[in-house]
Structures are given as structure tokens and as C-alpha cells.
Amino acid sequence: MMETKWAYLIHLLAWTLPIIAFQLVVLVRHYKERSGAVLKAVLPPAFIMGLYLSVADHLAISTGIWNFGEGKHLGVYVGVVPLEEVLFFLITSVLVSLGLALFTALVSLLGEARAS
């Protein structure tokens, strides 16, 4: 087990970045020239949700509902929320939003296949 202040960040990026890269490749291949428009529609709500969850986390930490052990993160905070936790919320929201865009594409392809 990784016992370092970098553990959270390394773990977060190791499991999310490959999936986001895959999602982006599939999205660009499917939507082609509309990819930019799809990303403009998908990413702002993801960032809004990430921000919302970070604020909720800030309130939970501030009121003592939970906390993060010292030495398990970099020690950089946004309010009282560790930077890695904010990134977790933002990245997870992006994963979900891209996943929904790809699911919509899949449903469209299945509908086209049935119509053929």
C-alpha cells in the first residue's frame, strides 16, 4: 500500500485518466466534426456538478462529519477540502458526463441498426 502524501493523487489519476482518454477517443470517432459541440455541451455541467459536490464536501468537513488524515494528501486545500478531493469530484463528473454522451451515441446507433 502506498503510504505517501502523493498516494491519493497518483491513485486518482491512474484509474481515471486512461478511461477519460478512451472515452474521448470514442467520442471523437463517433461524433467527428461535432465533437467540439458535444464537449461544449457536456463539460460545463460536469464542472458545475464537481463544484457542487466540492461545496457539499466543504460543509461536511467544516461541520466535522468527516475528515482526511494528515499525510494522505498533498496538503493543498480549496477551503477545507483537499485538492485531490476536489479533483476527484471534477474528474468523476467528467467521467459520468462523457459516459452519458457515449451512451446517447450507442442508443442512436442501435436505433439506426433496428431501422435498417
C-alpha positions as CSV (number, residue, x, y, z in Angstrom):
1,M,0.0,0.0,0.0
2,M,1.3,3.4,-0.9
3,E,1.9,5.5,2.3
4,T,2.8,8.9,0.9
5,K,1.2,12.2,0.5
6,W,1.0,11.6,-3.2
7,A,-1.0,8.4,-2.8
8,Y,-4.4,9.9,-3.3
9,L,-3.5,11.9,-6.4
10,I,-1.5,9.1,-8.0
11,H,-4.3,6.6,-7.4
12,L,-6.9,9.1,-8.7
13,L,-5.1,9.9,-11.9
14,A,-4.0,6.3,-12.5
15,W,-7.6,4.9,-12.7
16,T,-9.3,7.9,-14.3
17,L,-7.0,9.3,-17.0
18,P,-6.9,6.1,-19.1
19,I,-10.7,5.9,-19.0
20,I,-11.2,9.6,-19.9
21,A,-8.7,9.1,-22.8
22,F,-10.6,6.1,-24.1
23,Q,-13.9,8.0,-23.8
24,L,-12.5,11.0,-25.7
25,V,-11.2,8.8,-28.5
26,V,-14.5,7.0,-28.9
27,L,-16.4,10.3,-28.6
28,V,-14.3,11.9,-31.3
29,R,-14.5,8.9,-33.6
30,H,-18.3,8.8,-33.3
31,Y,-19.2,12.5,-33.3
32,K,-16.4,13.5,-35.7
33,E,-16.8,17.2,-36.6
34,R,-19.5,17.7,-33.9
35,S,-17.1,16.6,-31.1
36,G,-16.3,20.1,-30.1
37,A,-20.0,21.0,-29.8
38,V,-20.6,17.8,-27.8
39,L,-17.8,18.6,-25.4
40,K,-19.1,22.2,-25.0
41,A,-22.5,20.7,-24.1
42,V,-21.1,18.0,-21.7
43,L,-18.2,19.6,-19.8
44,P,-19.8,22.7,-18.2
45,P,-22.5,20.7,-16.4
46,A,-19.8,18.2,-15.3
47,F,-17.7,21.1,-13.8
48,I,-20.8,22.6,-12.1
49,M,-21.6,19.2,-10.5
50,G,-18.0,18.8,-9.4
51,L,-18.1,22.3,-7.9
52,Y,-21.4,21.5,-6.2
53,L,-20.0,18.3,-4.7
54,S,-16.9,20.1,-3.5
55,V,-19.0,22.7,-1.7
56,A,-21.0,19.8,-0.1
57,D,-17.7,18.2,1.0
58,H,-16.5,21.6,2.4
59,L,-19.7,21.8,4.5
60,A,-19.3,18.2,5.7
61,I,-15.7,18.7,6.7
62,S,-16.4,22.1,8.3
63,T,-19.1,20.6,10.5
64,G,-17.0,17.6,11.5
65,I,-19.0,14.9,9.6
66,W,-15.7,13.6,8.2
67,N,-12.1,14.5,7.7
68,F,-9.0,13.4,5.9
69,G,-6.0,12.0,7.7
70,E,-2.8,14.1,7.7
71,G,-0.1,12.8,5.4
72,K,-2.5,11.1,3.0
73,H,-2.7,14.1,0.6
74,L,-0.6,16.9,-0.6
75,G,-1.8,19.4,2.0
76,V,-3.2,21.8,-0.6
77,Y,-6.7,22.9,0.2
78,V,-9.6,24.6,-1.5
79,G,-11.4,25.9,1.5
80,V,-11.0,23.0,3.9
81,V,-11.3,20.4,1.1
82,P,-8.0,18.7,0.0
83,L,-7.2,19.5,-3.7
84,E,-7.3,15.8,-4.5
85,E,-10.9,15.6,-3.3
86,V,-11.9,18.5,-5.5
87,L,-10.2,16.8,-8.4
88,F,-12.0,13.6,-7.6
89,F,-15.4,15.3,-7.8
90,L,-14.5,17.1,-11.0
91,I,-12.9,14.1,-12.7
92,T,-15.8,11.8,-11.7
93,S,-18.3,14.2,-13.0
94,V,-16.4,14.4,-16.3
95,L,-16.4,10.5,-16.5
96,V,-20.1,10.4,-16.0
97,S,-20.9,13.2,-18.5
98,L,-18.7,11.7,-21.2
99,G,-20.2,8.3,-20.4
100,L,-23.7,9.7,-20.9
101,A,-22.7,11.3,-24.2
102,L,-21.3,7.9,-25.4
103,F,-24.4,6.1,-24.1
104,T,-26.6,8.5,-26.2
105,A,-24.4,7.7,-29.2
106,L,-24.8,4.0,-28.6
107,V,-28.6,4.3,-28.3
108,S,-28.6,6.2,-31.6
109,L,-26.5,3.6,-33.3
110,L,-28.8,0.8,-32.0
111,G,-31.9,2.7,-33.2
112,E,-30.3,3.1,-36.7
113,A,-29.4,-0.6,-36.8
114,R,-33.0,-1.5,-36.0
115,A,-34.3,0.8,-38.7
116,S,-32.1,-0.9,-41.3
